[in-house]
Amino acid sequence: MIKEEKIIPNTKKSVDEWTFTPPITHNPALSIYRPFQYNPQLQKMLIGKQLLTDELPCTTEELQYHHEHGYIVYRKGFNRKELSCTRCGTTDPSWFAEFPCARCGKVEFYCRKCLMMGRISECTPLISWAGPDPKLEVVDKPLVWDGQLSEGQDVASKSVADAVENSSELLVWAVAGAGKTEVLFAGIANALSTGKRVCVATPRTDVVLELAPRLQKVFPEIKVAALYGGSEDRHEYAQLTIATTHQLLRFYKAFDVMIVDEVDAFPYSIDETLQYAVQQSRKHESSLIYLTATPNTQWQKECRTGKRNCITIAARFHRQPLPLPEFVWSGNWEKQLKKGKLSSPIKKWVESRLASGKQALIFAPKIAVMDKILLILRKLNPRIESVHAEDPDRKEKVMKLRNKEITILLTTTILERGVTIPNIDVAVIGSEDRVFTESALVQIAGRAGRSAEYPTGAVTFFHYGKTEAMLSARRQIVMMNKEGIEKGLIDV
């Protein structure tokens, strides 16, 4: 029968009534219906995503029309029975609160954990695309790069390509400065040439900003989308996506290849929501590749026992060993700092670098401590600067260090990753502080000796007592150097 200009099954039970409606094969109206014309803009915005109605520039009627034709699906944003948020996976009751909903007129729960991305409540649907995928122009040979991989990189590159081809999971454990990004090129190229969608996710925005142009350069014919808070590419449909792990909360079964860089970094390492987002944004059959220089203790154990598929790059491309940290006792340096004095070993270390003109990074456990140290060091040289996460001039100061306009830069752990200065020494003041975990100390040590021209560099941990984190960090560096020598990756 025809009802409201739609052909629907006749649900009337009386045989007499059926006689007034001809069989569907007799209905001439069938020939006048056209195939459903979906909204391509809606397709582009929703493909591989899970978004709220407020995020979509179309009416509820248009959404419902697409839903009735099977082009979009609605999912519950909040599960009241299990008290969980579908978007971020949170089940901790402390993240849920109640509010009077104007939409349904009831008092209902909403999730505060992912509130910054739009409110998810009991009557909020998550909307995803269920229609055809947009057509991608597949490029046979998308990679344009004439660089050379080291022996260690080459082995890891083949393992990554195998994981991509077989939709399997892999951990790439590579020392700081080993060149993890280059190891990904062959695997990403393989995926792109077969029409797969690839995502490289990282906990930090500055890594996204660094990686996006770098990957766009070696994959010039591929659309690369860079996603972070405030990004203009938020609604772009791209075959290669570089995103912060927070942005993955908007994706749903989108990617054939998921690569998570710096998997040990804050906040991803401690936030189950971000780990949930990575899993939710993958397709059912997909590959998952983790990259890190400092896997946690459990993962290290799993790698050694063969329970986790892992490949290591135990040496840098220049075939020189990683600099070993030196432990230097600096007494009760905090007590001296309160008196406006700097511990003698620390002061001598700084004076030595100023005299030789050698650039240095000095890590402090807290901003307040760093500010006090800066006042003292500026008496030695007024050009010494400091930087922290909330510093509005952070990027400019790092650039000055790169341009050798700053000799010594004081910093919090914000610069433990992602900064490469060719010829630099590194020191940690108060390395016994709990902020300096094994992972942080290994990353900090990895700032030195990264350049082929300057493959060595001093790494000094000033302390008031050795910690297990300090000892474990040193053991990990020693272990990697030993493995590099055994595999013939380090020149002895």
C-alpha positions in Angstrom: 0.0 0.0 0.0 1.0 3.6 -0.5 1.0 5.7 2.7 2.5 9.2 2.9 4.2 8.8 -0.5 6.0 5.6 0.7 5.4 2.0 -0.4 4.9 -0.1 2.8 3.6 -3.6 3.5 -0.2 -3.8 4.1 -0.7 -4.8 7.7 -4.5 -5.2 7.6 -5.7 -8.7 8.6 -9.1 -8.8 6.8 -9.1 -10.7 3.5 -11.9 -8.4 2.2 -9.7 -5.3 2.9 -6.8 -6.9 1.0 -8.9 -7.1 -2.1 -8.9 -3.3 -2.3 -5.1 -3.2 -2.5 -3.5 -4.9 -5.6 -0.4 -7.1 -5.2 2.9 -5.2 -5.2 3.6 -6.6 -8.7 0.5 -4.8 -9.9 1.4 -1.4 -8.5 2.3 1.0 -11.3 3.6 3.5 -8.6 6.8 1.4 -8.3 8.2 2.7 -11.5 8.0 6.3 -10.5 10.2 6.0 -7.4 13.8 7.1 -7.8 16.9 5.7 -6.0 17.6 7.4 -2.7 19.8 10.4 -3.1 21.9 10.7 0.0 23.7 13.9 1.1 27.4 13.6 0.1 28.3 16.3 2.7 26.7 14.2 5.4 28.5 11.1 4.1 31.9 13.0 4.2 31.3 14.2 7.8 30.0 10.9 9.2 32.1 8.2 7.5 34.0 6.4 10.2 32.8 8.8 12.8 30.3 8.9 15.8 29.0 12.4 16.1 26.2 14.2 17.9 23.2 15.9 16.1 24.6 19.3 17.2 27.8 18.6 15.3 25.9 18.0 12.0 24.7 20.9 9.7 21.4 19.3 8.8 17.9 19.0 10.1 16.6 16.1 12.3 14.2 15.3 9.5 17.0 14.8 7.0 18.9 12.6 9.5 15.7 10.5 10.0 15.2 10.3 6.2 18.7 8.9 5.9 18.1 6.5 8.8 14.9 5.1 7.3 16.8 4.3 4.1 19.6 2.6 6.0 22.3 5.2 5.4 23.0 6.2 8.9 22.6 4.4 12.3 21.7 5.6 15.7 23.5 4.2 18.8 22.8 5.0 22.4 25.3 7.5 23.7 24.8 6.5 27.3 23.9 3.1 28.8 21.8 3.6 32.0 21.7 0.0 32.9 25.5 -0.5 33.0 26.2 3.2 33.7 28.7 3.7 30.9 29.4 6.2 28.2 29.4 4.7 24.7 31.7 7.4 23.3 34.6 7.4 25.8 33.9 4.0 27.5 33.9 5.5 31.0 32.3 3.3 33.7 33.5 5.2 36.8 30.4 6.6 38.5 32.3 9.7 39.7 32.3 10.9 36.1 28.5 10.8 35.8 26.1 13.5 37.0 22.4 14.2 36.7 20.6 17.2 35.1 17.1 18.2 34.0 17.0 17.5 30.3 15.0 20.0 28.2 14.8 17.6 25.3 12.9 14.8 27.1 11.7 16.6 30.2 13.3 14.1 32.6 16.2 14.1 35.0 18.9 12.0 33.4 22.6 11.1 33.6 25.3 12.6 31.4 29.1 12.0 31.1 31.5 14.6 32.4 34.6 12.7 31.2 34.1 13.7 27.5 32.0 16.8 28.1 34.4 19.0 26.2 33.4 17.2 23.0 29.7 17.8 23.5 27.4 16.4 26.1 26.5 12.7 26.0 23.3 12.0 28.0 20.6 9.3 28.2 18.6 10.7 25.3 21.7 11.5 23.1 22.2 9.4 20.0 25.6 8.8 18.5 25.2 9.0 14.7 27.4 7.0 12.3 27.4 6.4 8.5 26.1 3.1 7.2 25.9 3.9 3.5 28.6 3.5 0.8 32.1 4.7 1.4 33.4 7.7 -0.6 35.5 6.6 -3.6 39.2 7.0 -3.1 41.7 7.5 -5.9 44.1 4.7 -5.0 47.8 5.6 -5.8 49.9 2.6 -6.8 53.2 4.0 -5.5 52.3 6.7 -3.0 55.7 6.9 -1.3 58.2 9.4 -2.6 61.4 9.1 -0.5 65.0 8.5 -1.4 66.4 8.0 2.1 68.2 4.9 3.3 67.3 2.8 6.3 69.8 1.5 8.7 70.1 -2.3 9.2 68.0 -2.1 12.4 65.4 0.2 10.7 65.2 -2.1 7.7 64.3 -5.2 9.8 61.7 -3.2 11.7 60.2 -1.7 8.5 59.6 -5.2 7.1 57.9 -6.3 10.4 55.6 -3.2 10.2 54.8 -4.0 6.5 53.9 -7.6 7.5 51.7 -6.4 10.3 49.8 -4.1 7.9 49.4 -6.8 5.3 48.2 -9.5 7.9 46.1 -7.1 10.0 48.1 -8.1 13.1 49.4 -6.4 16.2 53.0 -5.3 16.7 55.2 -3.3 19.1 58.1 -1.4 17.7 60.5 -0.9 20.6 63.1 1.6 19.3 65.7 3.5 21.2 65.3 7.3 21.2 66.7 8.7 18.0 66.5 5.4 16.1 64.2 7.0 13.4 60.8 5.4 14.2 59.0 7.5 11.6 61.0 6.3 8.7 60.3 2.7 9.8 56.6 3.3 9.1 56.9 4.5 5.5 56.8 1.1 3.7 53.9 -0.2 5.8 51.9 3.0 5.3 52.7 2.9 1.5 51.5 -0.7 1.3 48.2 0.2 3.1 47.5 3.3 0.9 48.2 1.5 -2.3 45.6 -1.1 -1.4 42.9 1.5 -0.5 43.2 1.1 3.2 42.7 4.0 5.7 45.6 4.8 8.0 45.7 6.7 11.3 48.9 7.7 13.1 47.8 8.7 16.7 49.9 10.4 19.3 49.2 11.9 22.8 50.6 15.3 22.0 49.5 18.1 19.6 53.1 19.2 18.9 53.9 15.8 17.5 50.8 16.0 15.2 52.0 19.4 13.9 55.5 17.9 13.3 54.4 14.6 11.7 51.7 15.9 9.4 53.9 18.0 7.0 56.6 15.3 7.2 54.2 12.6 6.0 52.6 14.9 3.5 56.0 15.4 1.9 56.7 11.7 1.4 53.1 10.9 0.4 52.5 14.0 -1.9 49.5 12.5 -3.8 47.7 11.5 -0.6 45.3 13.7 1.3 46.7 14.0 4.9 44.4 15.3 7.7 45.9 16.7 10.9 43.4 16.5 13.8 43.9 18.2 17.2 41.9 20.7 19.3 40.8 23.5 17.0 42.0 21.8 13.9 40.5 23.0 10.6 40.7 19.4 9.2 38.1 18.1 11.7 35.5 17.1 9.1 38.0 16.1 6.4 37.7 12.6 5.0 41.3 11.5 4.3 43.1 8.2 3.6 45.9 9.2 6.0 45.0 10.9 9.3 47.4 12.2 11.9 45.5 12.8 15.2 45.9 13.3 18.9 44.5 10.3 20.8 41.8 12.6 22.2 40.4 13.2 18.7 39.9 9.4 18.2 36.8 9.7 20.5 34.9 11.0 17.5 35.8 8.0 15.3 34.1 4.6 15.1 35.3 1.6 13.1 37.1 3.9 10.7 40.7 2.7 10.2 42.3 -0.4 8.6 45.7 0.5 10.1 46.1 2.1 13.5 49.6 3.3 14.6 50.0 4.7 18.1 53.2 6.7 18.6 54.7 7.3 22.0 52.4 4.8 23.6 54.1 5.2 27.0 53.5 9.0 27.0 51.2 10.9 29.3 48.2 11.1 29.2 47.6 8.0 27.0 49.6 5.7 29.2 47.3 6.3 32.2 44.0 7.2 30.6 41.8 4.2 29.9 39.4 6.4 27.9 42.1 7.1 25.3 43.0 3.4 25.1 39.3 2.7 24.6 39.2 5.3 21.8 42.0 3.6 19.9 40.2 0.3 20.0 36.9 1.8 19.0 38.2 3.7 16.0 39.7 0.6 14.4 37.8 -1.7 12.0 37.0 -5.2 13.2 39.8 -6.5 10.9 42.7 -4.1 11.2 46.3 -3.9 12.2 47.5 -2.2 15.4 51.1 -0.9 15.7 52.6 0.6 18.8 55.8 2.7 18.8 57.8 3.5 21.9 61.3 3.9 23.2 60.3 3.1 26.7 57.6 0.4 27.1 56.3 -0.2 30.6 57.6 -3.0 32.8 54.8 -5.4 31.9 55.2 -4.9 28.1 59.0 -5.4 28.5 58.4 -8.7 30.2 55.9 -9.8 27.6 58.4 -8.9 24.8 61.2 -11.0 26.5 58.9 -14.0 27.1 57.4 -13.9 23.6 53.9 -13.1 24.7 53.8 -9.9 22.7 54.8 -9.6 19.0 57.7 -7.1 19.2 60.6 -5.9 17.1 63.4 -3.9 18.6 65.7 -1.3 17.1 68.5 -1.3 19.6 70.8 1.3 18.0 70.7 4.7 16.4 71.3 5.1 12.7 74.8 6.5 13.2 75.9 3.2 14.8 77.1 4.7 18.1 76.0 3.6 21.6 73.5 5.5 23.6 75.1 7.8 26.2 75.0 6.3 29.7 73.8 8.6 32.5 76.2 9.5 35.2 74.8 9.6 38.8 76.2 12.6 40.7 75.3 13.1 44.4 74.3 16.8 44.9 73.4 16.7 48.6 70.3 18.3 49.9 70.0 20.6 46.9 66.4 21.7 47.8 67.5 23.0 51.2 70.4 24.9 49.6 68.0 26.3 47.0 65.7 27.7 49.7 68.8 29.7 50.9 69.3 31.0 47.4 72.2 28.7 46.7 72.9 26.1 44.1 74.5 22.8 45.0 78.2 22.9 44.1 78.3 19.9 41.7 75.4 21.4 39.7 76.9 24.9 39.6 80.3 23.5 38.4 78.5 21.5 35.7 76.7 24.7 34.4 79.9 26.8 34.6 81.7 24.2 32.5 79.1 24.3 29.7 79.1 28.1 29.7 82.9 28.2 29.5 83.0 25.8 26.5 79.9 27.2 24.8 78.3 23.8 24.8 74.5 23.8 24.7 72.6 22.1 27.5 69.1 21.1 28.6 68.6 21.0 32.4 65.4 19.3 33.7 63.8 20.3 37.0 61.0 18.4 38.8 58.7 21.4 39.3 58.1 24.8 37.9 58.6 26.5 41.3 62.0 24.8 41.6 62.9 25.7 38.1 62.1 29.4 38.7 64.4 29.5 41.7 67.2 27.8 39.8 66.8 30.3 36.9 67.3 33.3 39.2 70.6 31.8 40.4 71.8 30.8 36.9 71.0 34.1 35.3 73.7 35.6 37.6 76.1 33.4 35.7 74.6 34.2 32.2 71.5 36.4 31.6 70.8 34.5 28.3 69.8 31.3 30.2 66.0 30.7 29.7 63.3 28.4 31.2 60.3 26.8 29.6 57.2 24.8 30.8 53.9 23.5 29.4 51.9 26.7 30.1 54.7 29.1 28.8 53.1 31.2 26.0 56.6 31.6 24.5 57.4 27.8 24.6 57.8 27.3 20.8 59.9 30.5 20.4 62.3 29.5 23.2 62.8 26.0 21.7 63.4 27.5 18.3 66.0 29.9 19.9 67.8 26.8 21.4 67.8 25.2 17.9 69.2 28.4 16.4 71.9 28.5 19.1 70.5 31.8 20.4 70.2 30.2 23.8 73.1 28.2 25.4 71.2 26.6 28.3 67.5 26.0 28.6 65.9 25.0 31.9 62.7 22.8 31.5 60.2 20.6 33.1 59.5 17.1 31.7 57.6 18.8 28.8 60.8 18.6 26.7 61.6 15.0 27.5 60.4 14.0 24.0 60.3 15.5 20.5 63.2 17.9 20.8 66.4 17.2 18.8 69.4 19.5 19.2 72.5 18.2 17.4 75.2 18.9 20.0 73.8 19.0 23.5 74.5 17.9 27.1 71.7 16.9 29.4 71.3 17.2 33.2 68.5 16.3 35.6 68.3 18.2 38.9 66.5 16.2 41.6 66.4 13.0 39.6 65.1 11.2 42.8 61.8 13.1 42.4 58.9 10.7 41.6 58.1 12.8 38.5 61.2 11.3 36.9 60.0 7.8 36.2 62.1 5.2 34.4 60.4 6.1 31.1 61.0 9.9 31.6 64.7 9.4 32.5 65.3 7.1 29.5 63.7 9.7 27.2 65.6 12.6 28.8 68.9 10.6 28.3 67.8 10.1 24.7 68.1 13.9 24.0 71.9 13.5 23.9 74.0 12.1 21.1 71.2 12.0 18.4 73.2 13.5 15.6 75.7 11.7 13.4 78.1 14.7 13.6 77.9 14.6 17.4 77.0 11.0 18.4 78.1 11.5 22.1 76.8 13.8 24.8 77.0 14.0 28.6 74.0 12.8 30.6 74.1 13.6 34.3 71.5 12.8 36.9 72.0 15.0 40.0 70.4 13.4 43.0 70.0 13.3 46.8 69.6 9.5 46.8 69.4 6.9 44.0 65.9 5.6 43.1 64.8 2.4 41.4 63.6 4.4 38.5 67.2 5.8 38.0 68.7 2.4 38.2 66.1 0.8 35.9 66.6 3.6 33.3 70.4 3.0 33.3 69.9 -0.8 33.0 67.5 -0.3 30.1 70.1 1.8 28.2 72.9 -0.7 29.0 70.7 -3.6 27.8 69.9 -1.8 24.5 73.6 -1.0 23.9 74.5 -4.6 24.6 71.8 -5.9 22.1 73.0 -3.4 19.5 76.5 -4.7 19.8 75.4 -8.4 19.6 73.3 -7.7 16.5 76.2 -5.8 14.8 74.3 -2.5 14.8 76.9 -0.6 16.9 80.5 -0.1 15.9 82.7 -1.3 18.7 
